[in-house]
Amino acid sequence: MADAEVGWIAAIIIGGIAGWLAEQFMHSNMGLLMNIVLGIVGAAIASAILSLFGIVLGGWIGYLICGFIGACLLIWIVRAVRARS
């Protein structure tokens, strides 16, 4: 049985939701476009990091979880870099 993959449109929608959830959790103020970017890029980063530990999350829920974790990580990194400047 093939793994469930997320298409481009679903990635944008789920990435936006994941970015918005991360924005609410981290108490940051980003726009809609930045939420989508954070969710999509965050999902890619979190998937890569989790795969190093042997954890693979697939499908819509897995993409949402990875997007949330990755977006929170990216917001934290941006805050750390801005604090040093």
N, C-alpha and C positions, 0 to 999 in steps of 0.2 A: 504494500500500500504506500502510495507517495505521500510525502510530507505536505501539509497544508501550507501554502505560501501566501504571502500578502501582496496584492497588486499595488500599482502606483497610486491609484485613487484611494484605496484603503490605507496605504502607508501615510498619505497626506492627512486623512481624517484621523487615524489613530495617533499619528505623530502630533497633531494639534491637540488632541485630548490629553496625551501624555505630557506634552509641554505645558498645557494649562494646569494639569494636576501638580506638576513640579513647581510651577509658578506659585500656586496657592500654598503648597507645602513649605517652600523656601521663603515665602513672603517677599517675592520680588515683583517688579512691575515691568513686564515685557509686553510687547504687542502681539497680535495674532500671528503675524508672519514669523516673528522670532519664536513663538511657541511651537509652530510647526517645524521650523528648522531645528530647534532644540530637541524636539521629540524624535525626529527622524535621525539626526546625527547621534543623539544620545542612545537610540536603539542600536545603531551600528557599533558604537563604542562599547556599550554594556554587553552586547552579544559577544564581541571579541574577548572582552575580559572574562565573562562567565564561561566561555568555551575553553579558556586556559585551565579552568578548574573542572572541566568535564561536565558543565551544566549547559544544556541546550534547551531553550524555550522556543517553541514553534507556535504558529497560528496567531490569531488575533490577540488573544489574551497574553501570550508570551511576548509579542511585539509591544503591547501596551506596558507590560511590566518592565521590559528592557528599556523602552523609551523613557519611562518615568525615572528609573534608576540612573540612566545615562544623562538625562536632562538635569536632574538634581546634582549630579557630579559636575556637569559643565557649569551650572550656576555657581557652585561652590568654587570652582577653579577661577572663574571670572572675578568673583568677589575677592579671592586671595590675591590675584594679580593687581586689582585696583587698589587694594589696601596698601600694597608696597609702593605704589606710585605717588 
